[in-house]
Amino acid sequence: MAPPAETDGTPRTPRENRGGRMEKLARLPVFFALAGKPVVVAGGSEPAAWKAELLSATGAAVSVFSAAPCEEMHALVANPPGGAVTIIARSWDAADLNGAALAIADAGDDEEAARFAAAARAAGVPVNVVDRPAFCDFAFGAIVNRSPLVVGISTDGAAPVFGQAIRAKIEALLPLGFRKWAQAAQDWRAAVSAMGLSFHARRSFWEGFAARALSAPERVPTEDDRRSLFAAAETARATPDTGSVVLVGAGPGDPELLTLKAVRALQSAEVVLYDDLVSSEVLDFARREAKKMLVGKTGYRPSCKQDDINALMVQLAKEGRRVVRLKGGDPMIFGRAGEEISACRAAGVPVEVVPGISSPQGAAGRLVTSLTHRDHARRLQFVTAHARDGKLPKDLDFKALSDPAATTVVYMPRRTLADLVTHLAEAGIDLQTPALAVFSATRPEEVVVSAPLDRLAGEVEIAVEAGAKGPCLVIYGHALAEGAAVEAAGLDRERRTV
């Protein structure tokens, strides 16, 4: 896990983080419901025909104003994909736009485009002029069609080819069978709504539906699927709503190290109680409407009391909420998970754990260094260098921590590292043992200090003075010699050392 923060014990209370505002959007992605509604297309060119085909596919009634429509437009009139396409063999007039849901034109020049856009806006109709974004109220993006599942992609006109390339990627990721599952969702939605399910039960139904679709995307949903899902919903309706707690490992910081199960838990949470060590990029995976509350501990600064965190977690779950307790790294490694699990069990609150990538794993991966190289290490041991009083724990087994056949990971070492090395020397460790201190492992601001054990504490202080910050982790042992050999070859020197 990411190392728990070292604290001075000063209390603070949990507080809600309403999060940052939505980042700036070049375009608002919206989806018009056009079935049976009139739409005007001015122009008979091939680009106009493509727009008319797209609009017909939505079920719109498309009126094309053109004195000389192209052959493709005539072919579309004869065989539309959805709503009727009608050619009116003359130029458009402002009165033709009254009552239209949308207005689209393929204008010959800016003057015609401006005239069409002004007429549409005067009629209160959203307008698009093909390839003339200055006159457009909305844009047509690249489309991935698994209707009723539809994905739209926009680059705000900056790079249409780039949008098409992204569309190709998404096409490859979305099985064609999702069309059938999306249609089933549409067909079953009214019946689900009629059941009068609670928020939790309704969400549980659709989570079960999504799980089936994702596990068997190429097959058509069957009556057995429907019967099974509705039976589970009936059971949920007869069962009183109960909250739950999920302890989720957020990993050391890089959001790409989140597990799929962690992402699913975040997306179903109603409340997220998170630590200071959880990066904002990880927190972004939670639903936007979920309440997010900071309950963490910050190094040597005011921190929430563990008892207050436990009480809040239990209270929210007893109110029927789905609570995610989001912790840096893996919650089961120096993450106080045991205390929180005990509190939930004592209160009768269902609790589960979603493990995360630990800080040692993340750091070793970034450094491309095995912590258990078979030529150098027989054991991997984790230890904390920070007791409740902020000092080095008195009950550490320094003999075991000096074992030359072990790789040792030290959590929360910043204030006690020099004292730890002194005790290790007294226990007989080779002070030339390779060692690393890793700040903010896997994050963009990651800093790695490499030095023999006897010089590490001094190098760490130099790094801190130079700006290294964030949670610190110390790793030492002869297995690191392999990483040192890679570094000596000049690989990634600028990222790995200071």
C-alpha positions in Angstrom: 0.0 0.0 0.0 1.0 3.7 0.0 2.7 4.2 3.4 0.2 5.5 6.0 0.9 9.1 6.9 3.0 9.8 9.9 0.9 12.1 12.2 1.3 14.1 15.3 -2.1 12.9 16.6 -3.7 16.3 16.4 -7.4 15.6 15.7 -9.5 17.0 12.9 -13.0 16.0 11.9 -14.2 14.3 8.7 -15.3 16.8 6.1 -17.1 16.5 2.8 -15.1 17.3 -0.3 -17.5 18.6 -2.9 -14.8 18.2 -5.5 -13.7 20.5 -8.2 -15.9 21.8 -10.9 -16.3 20.1 -14.2 -13.4 20.7 -16.5 -14.0 23.0 -19.4 -16.0 21.4 -22.3 -15.5 22.4 -25.9 -18.9 20.9 -26.7 -21.8 19.7 -24.6 -22.4 16.0 -25.6 -26.2 15.7 -25.9 -28.4 13.2 -27.8 -31.5 14.5 -29.5 -34.6 12.3 -29.6 -35.8 12.9 -33.1 -38.2 10.1 -33.9 -41.2 11.5 -35.8 -40.0 15.1 -35.6 -39.5 17.3 -38.6 -35.9 18.1 -39.6 -34.8 20.4 -42.5 -31.8 19.8 -44.7 -30.9 22.5 -47.2 -28.8 21.2 -50.1 -28.7 18.1 -52.3 -25.0 17.3 -52.2 -23.4 14.1 -51.0 -22.4 15.6 -47.6 -26.1 16.7 -47.3 -27.2 13.2 -48.2 -25.0 11.7 -45.4 -26.5 14.1 -42.9 -30.0 13.2 -44.1 -29.3 9.5 -43.8 -28.0 10.0 -40.3 -31.1 12.0 -39.3 -33.4 9.4 -41.0 -31.7 6.7 -38.9 -33.0 8.4 -35.8 -36.6 8.2 -37.1 -36.8 11.9 -38.0 -39.0 13.1 -40.9 -36.4 14.7 -43.1 -37.3 17.4 -45.6 -34.6 18.1 -48.2 -34.7 21.4 -50.0 -32.7 21.2 -53.2 -33.4 22.0 -56.9 -30.8 19.5 -58.1 -30.3 16.7 -55.5 -27.5 14.2 -56.2 -28.0 10.5 -57.1 -27.2 9.5 -53.5 -30.0 11.7 -52.2 -32.5 10.1 -54.6 -31.3 6.6 -53.5 -31.8 7.6 -49.9 -35.4 8.7 -50.6 -36.1 5.3 -52.1 -34.6 3.4 -49.2 -34.3 5.4 -46.0 -32.9 3.7 -42.9 -35.6 5.0 -40.7 -37.8 8.1 -41.0 -39.0 9.2 -44.4 -36.8 11.5 -46.5 -38.7 13.8 -48.8 -37.1 16.0 -51.5 -38.7 19.4 -52.1 -37.3 20.6 -55.5 -36.6 24.2 -54.7 -34.3 26.3 -52.5 -35.2 26.7 -48.8 -37.2 29.6 -47.5 -37.1 31.0 -43.9 -40.7 29.9 -43.4 -39.6 26.2 -44.0 -37.7 26.3 -40.7 -40.7 27.0 -38.5 -41.4 24.1 -36.2 -38.3 22.1 -37.2 -36.4 20.2 -34.5 -33.0 20.8 -36.2 -31.8 22.6 -39.4 -28.8 21.5 -41.4 -27.4 23.1 -44.5 -24.6 22.4 -47.0 -23.9 26.1 -47.9 -21.9 27.2 -51.0 -20.2 30.1 -49.2 -20.1 32.0 -45.9 -22.8 34.4 -47.1 -25.3 31.6 -47.7 -24.2 29.9 -44.4 -24.8 33.1 -42.4 -28.2 33.7 -44.0 -29.3 30.1 -43.2 -27.9 30.2 -39.6 -29.7 33.5 -39.0 -33.0 32.2 -40.3 -32.8 29.0 -38.2 -31.9 31.0 -35.0 -34.8 33.4 -35.7 -37.1 30.4 -35.8 -35.6 29.0 -32.5 -34.1 26.0 -34.3 -30.6 24.6 -33.5 -28.5 24.9 -36.7 -25.5 23.1 -38.3 -23.8 24.2 -41.5 -21.6 21.4 -43.0 -17.8 22.2 -42.5 -18.5 25.7 -41.4 -18.2 25.6 -37.6 -18.5 29.4 -37.1 -22.2 29.1 -38.1 -23.0 26.0 -36.1 -24.9 25.6 -32.8 -24.0 21.9 -32.6 -21.7 19.5 -34.4 -21.9 16.0 -35.7 -19.2 13.8 -34.1 -17.9 10.4 -35.0 -20.4 7.7 -34.0 -20.1 4.2 -32.7 -23.5 2.6 -33.3 -24.7 -0.2 -31.1 -28.1 1.4 -30.9 -29.8 1.9 -28.5 -26.2 2.1 -27.2 -24.6 5.0 -29.0 -21.2 6.6 -28.5 -20.5 10.1 -29.9 -16.9 11.5 -30.3 -16.0 15.1 -30.9 -12.7 17.0 -31.3 -14.6 20.3 -31.6 -13.7 20.3 -35.3 -10.0 20.4 -34.6 -9.0 17.0 -35.9 -11.9 14.9 -37.4 -9.4 12.3 -38.6 -8.2 11.9 -35.0 -11.9 11.5 -33.9 -12.3 8.8 -36.5 -9.2 7.0 -35.3 -10.6 7.0 -31.7 -13.9 5.8 -33.1 -12.1 2.8 -34.7 -10.5 2.0 -31.3 -13.9 2.1 -29.6 -15.5 0.0 -32.3 -13.0 -2.7 -31.6 -13.7 -2.6 -27.9 -17.5 -2.7 -28.1 -18.8 -6.1 -29.2 -21.6 -6.0 -31.7 -23.6 -8.0 -29.3 -24.0 -5.0 -27.0 -26.7 -3.9 -29.3 -28.9 -6.7 -28.2 -28.2 -6.2 -24.5 -28.9 -2.4 -24.9 -32.2 -3.3 -26.6 -33.1 -5.7 -23.8 -32.4 -2.9 -21.3 -34.7 -0.6 -23.1 -37.4 -3.3 -23.4 -37.2 -4.3 -19.7 -36.9 -0.8 -18.2 -40.6 -0.2 -17.9 -41.1 -3.5 -16.0 -38.3 -2.7 -13.7 -39.7 0.8 -12.9 -43.1 -0.8 -12.3 -41.7 -2.9 -9.5 -41.3 0.1 -7.2 -37.8 -0.9 -6.2 -35.7 1.1 -3.8 -32.6 3.0 -5.2 -30.3 0.2 -3.9 -32.4 -2.6 -5.3 -32.9 -0.9 -8.7 -29.2 -0.2 -9.0 -28.5 -3.8 -8.0 -30.7 -5.0 -10.8 -28.8 -3.0 -13.4 -25.5 -3.9 -12.0 -26.5 -7.6 -12.4 -27.7 -6.9 -15.9 -24.4 -5.2 -16.8 -22.4 -8.0 -15.3 -24.2 -10.5 -17.5 -23.8 -8.3 -20.6 -20.0 -7.9 -20.0 -19.5 -11.6 -19.4 -21.3 -12.7 -22.5 -21.4 -9.8 -24.9 -21.8 -11.8 -28.1 -24.9 -13.8 -27.1 -28.5 -12.6 -27.2 -30.0 -12.0 -23.7 -32.5 -14.8 -23.1 -35.7 -15.3 -21.1 -33.7 -17.1 -18.5 -31.6 -14.0 -18.0 -34.7 -11.9 -17.6 -36.4 -14.4 -15.2 -33.2 -14.7 -13.1 -32.7 -10.9 -12.8 -36.3 -10.2 -12.0 -36.4 -12.9 -9.4 -33.4 -11.4 -7.7 -35.1 -8.0 -7.8 -38.2 -9.5 -6.2 -36.1 -10.9 -3.4 -34.4 -7.5 -2.9 -37.8 -5.7 -2.8 -38.9 -8.0 0.1 -35.7 -7.4 2.0 -35.1 -4.2 4.0 -32.4 -2.0 2.6 -29.1 -2.5 4.4 -26.0 -0.5 3.9 -22.5 -1.9 3.5 -18.9 -1.0 3.7 -16.2 -1.9 1.2 -12.6 -1.3 2.0 -11.0 -0.5 -1.3 -7.3 -0.3 -2.1 -6.5 2.8 -4.2 -3.0 1.7 -5.0 0.0 3.9 -4.5 -1.2 6.8 -6.7 -1.1 5.9 -10.4 -4.8 5.6 -11.3 -3.9 3.0 -14.0 -3.0 0.6 -11.1 -6.6 0.5 -9.8 -8.1 -3.0 -10.2 -11.3 -3.4 -12.2 -13.1 -4.5 -9.0 -12.0 -1.3 -7.3 -13.4 0.8 -10.1 -16.7 -1.1 -9.9 -16.9 -0.5 -6.2 -16.3 3.3 -6.7 -18.9 3.5 -9.4 -21.5 2.0 -7.2 -20.7 3.9 -4.0 -23.0 6.5 -2.5 -20.4 7.8 0.0 -16.6 7.6 -0.4 -14.5 8.1 2.7 -11.0 8.7 1.5 -7.5 9.3 2.9 -5.2 12.1 2.1 -2.9 9.7 0.3 -5.6 9.0 -2.4 -4.8 10.9 -5.6 -7.5 13.0 -7.2 -7.2 11.0 -10.4 -8.2 7.9 -8.5 -11.1 9.7 -6.8 -12.4 10.7 -10.2 -13.5 7.1 -10.8 -16.2 7.5 -8.2 -19.7 8.6 -9.4 -20.0 12.3 -9.7 -23.1 12.3 -7.5 -21.4 10.3 -4.7 -20.6 12.2 -1.5 -16.9 12.3 -1.0 -15.5 12.9 2.5 -11.9 13.4 3.5 -11.2 11.4 6.7 -7.5 10.9 6.3 -4.3 11.5 8.1 -1.5 13.8 7.0 2.1 13.6 8.0 2.7 15.4 11.3 -0.4 17.6 10.8 -4.0 17.4 12.1 -5.6 14.1 11.5 -9.0 12.4 11.9 -9.3 10.1 14.9 -9.6 6.5 14.0 -12.6 6.1 16.3 -14.4 9.0 14.5 -13.8 7.4 11.1 -15.1 4.0 12.4 -18.2 5.7 13.9 -18.9 7.7 10.7 -18.5 4.6 8.5 -20.8 2.5 10.6 -23.4 5.3 10.9 -23.6 5.8 7.1 -23.9 2.1 6.5 -26.7 1.8 9.1 -28.5 4.6 7.2 -28.6 2.2 4.2 -25.7 3.8 2.3 -23.2 2.0 0.2 -19.9 3.2 1.7 -16.5 2.8 0.1 -13.6 3.3 2.5 -10.9 4.3 0.0 -7.3 3.8 1.3 -3.9 4.3 -0.4 -2.2 1.2 -1.5 -3.5 -2.1 -0.1 -5.8 -1.6 2.9 -4.6 -4.8 4.5 -1.0 -3.7 4.8 -0.5 -1.0 7.5 -3.9 0.4 6.6 -5.7 0.0 9.9 -8.1 -2.2 8.1 -8.4 -4.6 11.1 -9.8 -1.8 13.3 -12.4 -0.8 10.7 -13.4 -4.4 9.9 -13.9 -5.0 13.6 -16.0 -1.9 14.0 -18.3 -3.0 11.1 -18.6 -6.5 12.4 -19.4 -5.3 15.9 -22.2 -3.1 14.5 -23.5 -5.9 12.3 -22.6 -4.0 9.1 -21.6 -6.1 6.1 -18.0 -5.5 5.1 -15.8 -6.7 2.3 -12.3 -5.8 1.1 -11.0 -5.0 -2.4 -7.2 -5.3 -2.3 -5.0 -2.8 -4.0 -1.5 -2.6 -5.4 0.9 -1.9 -2.5 3.5 0.8 -2.5 6.4 -1.7 -2.6 4.8 -3.4 -5.6 4.3 -0.1 -7.4 7.8 1.1 -6.6 9.4 -2.2 -7.6 7.5 -2.2 -10.9 8.5 1.4 -11.7 12.1 0.6 -10.9 12.0 -2.7 -12.8 13.5 -4.4 -9.8 12.5 -7.7 -8.2 12.2 -7.6 -4.4 12.6 -11.4 -4.2 15.4 -12.1 -6.7 16.3 -15.8 -6.0 20.0 -15.1 -6.0 19.7 -12.6 -3.2 16.5 -12.9 -1.1 14.7 -15.7 0.7 12.2 -13.4 2.5 10.3 -10.2 2.0 9.4 -8.4 5.2 7.3 -5.3 5.9 7.8 -3.2 9.0 6.7 0.2 10.3 9.3 2.6 11.7 6.7 4.8 13.4 5.1 4.0 16.8 2.1 5.8 18.3 4.5 8.2 20.0 6.2 9.1 16.7 9.4 7.3 17.6 10.9 4.0 16.4 8.9 1.1 17.8 10.8 -0.5 20.7 9.7 -4.1 19.9 11.3 -4.4 16.5 13.3 -7.5 15.8 16.5 -5.8 14.6 18.2 -9.2 14.1 15.5 -10.2 11.6 15.7 -6.8 10.0 19.4 -7.3 9.5 19.1 -10.6 7.7 21.2 -10.4 4.5 18.9 -12.9 2.8 15.8 -10.7 3.2 14.4 -7.7 1.4 13.0 -5.3 3.9 10.3 -2.6 3.3 10.1 0.1 5.9 6.9 2.2 6.1 6.8 5.7 7.6 10.6 6.0 8.0 11.2 9.7 7.6 11.7 10.8 11.2 13.3 7.6 12.5 15.5 6.4 9.6 18.8 7.4 11.2 17.8 5.7 14.5 16.8 2.6 12.6 20.1 2.4 10.8 22.0 2.7 14.1 20.1 -0.3 15.6 20.6 -2.3 12.4 24.3 -1.6 12.6 24.4 -2.8 16.2 22.6 -6.0 15.0 25.4 -6.6 12.5 23.9 -5.5 9.2 26.3 -4.7 6.4 26.0 -1.0 6.1 26.9 -1.2 2.4 23.6 -3.0 1.7 21.9 -1.4 -1.3 18.9 0.8 -0.2 16.3 3.1 -1.7 14.0 5.7 -0.4 10.9 6.3 -2.7 8.8 9.4 -2.3 5.3 9.4 -3.9 5.8 6.1 -5.6 4.2 5.8 -9.1 3.0 9.4 -9.2 4.3 12.0 -11.5 6.2 13.7 -8.7 7.9 10.4 -7.7 11.5 10.8 -6.4 13.9 7.9 -5.8 17.0 8.2 -3.6 19.6 5.5 -4.0 22.5 5.0 -1.6 24.1 2.4 0.6 22.3 2.0 3.9 24.8 4.0 6.0 24.4 7.1 3.7 20.6 6.8 3.0 19.4 9.0 5.9 21.6 11.9 4.9 20.6 11.6 1.2 17.0 11.5 2.1 17.3 14.8 4.0 19.1 16.4 1.0 16.2 15.2 -1.3 13.6 16.7 1.1 15.4 20.0 1.1 15.4 19.8 -2.8 11.7 19.4 -2.8 10.9 15.7 -2.5 7.5 15.2 -0.9 4.7 12.8 -0.4 4.7 9.5 1.4 8.1 7.9 1.8 9.0 4.3 1.7 12.5 2.7 2.3 13.5 -0.6 0.8 16.9 -2.2 1.4 18.4 -5.6 0.7 20.9 -7.2 -1.8 18.1 -7.9 -4.3 18.3 -4.2 -5.1 21.8 -4.8 -6.5 20.1 -6.0 -9.7 18.3 -2.6 -10.0 21.6 -0.8 -9.3 23.2 -2.7 -12.2 20.4 -1.4 -14.5 20.9 2.1 -13.2 24.7 1.8 -13.8 23.9 1.1 -17.5 22.3 4.6 -17.6 18.6 3.6 -18.0 16.0 6.0 -16.6 18.6 7.8 -14.6 16.7 11.1 -14.6 13.6 9.5 -13.1 15.1 7.1 -10.7 17.6 9.1 -8.8 18.2 12.5 -7.3 
